[in-house]
Amino acid sequence: MKPSTVALLFLLVVPAWAQDEKLWEAVPLTEPEEFTKGVEGPATDREGNIYAVNFGRQGTIGQVKPDGETSLFVTLPEGSTGNGIRFDRAGLMYVADYTGHNVLRIDPATKTVTVFAHEPAMSQPNDLAIGPDGTLYASDPDWKAGTGRIWRIGTDGKVTLLAEGLGTTNGIEVSPDGKTLYVNESVQRKVWGFNLNADGTLSDKWLVKEFPDHGFDGMRCDVDGNLYITRHGKGTVVKLSPKGEILREIELLGKHPTNLCFGGPDGRTVYVTEVDYTGIASFRVDRPGLEWRRWRESEAAALRPGEVDLVIVAGQSNAVGFDAKPTELPADPADAGVYFWFRAGDPPPDRHDTISGGVWTTLRPQPLGQPMEKVKGGPPRQYGNFAQKEGGFGPEIGFARTLLAKRPETRLAIVKAAFSGTGIAQDWDPEAEGPSGSCYRALLEEFRLATEQAKAAGVTLRPRALLWVQGESDANANDAPKYAERLTKLIASLREDLGAPDLKALIAVNTQFGLGKNAHMPAIVEAQRQVDAADPLAVYVDTAAAPVINAAHYDTKGTLDVGRWFAEAYLKLGE
């Protein structure tokens, strides 16, 4: 069977910007004692929030923001105590209620808790796994007898016994292809694999790995099918290949980890619940988690084969859309027909950016991501990605809506790579190998990844235009006189690197930057006009009439207006 276009992405190497970060090093996420010693069952939602059971007291579920901020999410019904947690692709939460012999379902939007499945013959259940089709699998240890079972819970809530006579079944997981079910036995220290058949039954049990000491608890897969298993009593997470090879072992903060999950904007952050720490720790890894990939697959656009016009959006904070408010954006059904790939945030490009998750989505405002916390003496130019907690959007939405209103037959894709507070020489230099070229290289890399994934789906992207909104950071005595030369070189380099000699360059800057107090803004505007005059495929787009919200940024209407003017200039250039 031909692999899905989403899956093909994960065969690629780790992005260059991520290769120098620290991996496999556990750090605290929450404060000690925010959870009880029953802390368990971490899982991440679509937005990257982490959930774990027994927040403050037993019988609760806590929510942890990616920055470590904690709050009570729900209190479970009387007599229920949670353990493992999973989400389905619709965003519904499932909780193993080991004292009530239930699997609970929670709607995060309303926080309504219902009994999805009840089986009095269960000893617990303990942990949950979920298959590609939404089927749940529950481990069910009998600690007193030293035995265990595996149950299947269908999407209709029907409970079926799949296996019995096992050891103390605990961590449980389904392989990326949905064809293998893994379960570990805490007391017996064995990891087993089963063939997961099309009819929902198990067969051909085999021993993946047996360990000589210490117990097991929760278990998750990465996108390559490697198992990450908490080693209870040893204080580590072991990374195990599907063949049972120990690939790595990660030291944790305490000796009794209970469970783990993958999250973070790129899927490469592992969150671990720890009894001794009574909280959650995290560490970075080299490859994304399976559950993160499934979230991205649920958001992915259905790419249809054929030729598609590609427009690139790049620049600094007004290209990011720092102050444009998603809550003020009117809906437009045309957005669903535009393929969209994005990376945006603060410089340099890193794991704190907001990203489309390595898949083509449809046109939309971008979420906040996980911006770096601003601390005194910390890295400079950290602005929080967007001003609003809901995220933001740049000129891409106004551009696409205007273009499609006038040319509805157009098949359109947009790749966005924009970073606030950046200058050409400081961040976008196409010839620099160091930090001063980091944003330009990030743009090329996003283009490469987006193009490769589109090609795998039979889509041929035709680069048509660059929408460049930048220049405010170059409005100073040193950079303004050199701006025209640098922008000319950037456009020429991009045409060469993309193999698109006829790429149109639509260039703009917030002419109101500084609200008239920046003496160098006229020089930037004049430089952009010079590029327009010298390049028949370049157009200066005047944004002087765009409403602004402050001395640096367009407001929501202004951002949409700039996108509209870009589209009008693009259409006129094509006449």
Secondary structure, DSSP 4 states (H G I P E B T S, - for coil): -PPPHHHHHTTSPPPGGGTTS--S--EESS-TTSEEEEEEEEEE-TTS-EEEEEESSTTEEEEE-TTS-EEEEEEPPTT--EEEEEE-TTS-EEEEETTTTEEEEEETTTTEEEEEEE-TT-S----EEE-TTS-EEEEEEETTTTEEEEEEE-TT--EEEEEEEES-EEEEEE-TTS-EEEEEETTTTEEEEEEE-TTS-EEEEEEEEE-SSSEEEEEEEBTTS-EEEEEETTTEEEEE-TTS-EEEEEE-SSS-EEEEEEESTTS-EEEEEETTTTEEEEEE-SS-BHHHHHHHHHH---PPSEEEEEEEEEESHHHHTTT--GGGPPP-GGGGGSEEEEEEESSSP-TTSEE--SS-EES-PBP---PPPP-TTS-SS---SSSBTTBB--THHHHHHHHHHH-TT--EEEEEEEETT--HHHH--TT-SSGGGHHHHHHHHHHHHHHHHHHHTTEEEEEEEEEEE--GGG-STTTGGGHHHHHHHHHHHHHHHHT-TT-EEEEE--TTTTTT--TTHHHHHHHHHHHHHH-TTEEE---TTS-BSSSS-B-HHHHHHHHHHHHHHHHHHT-
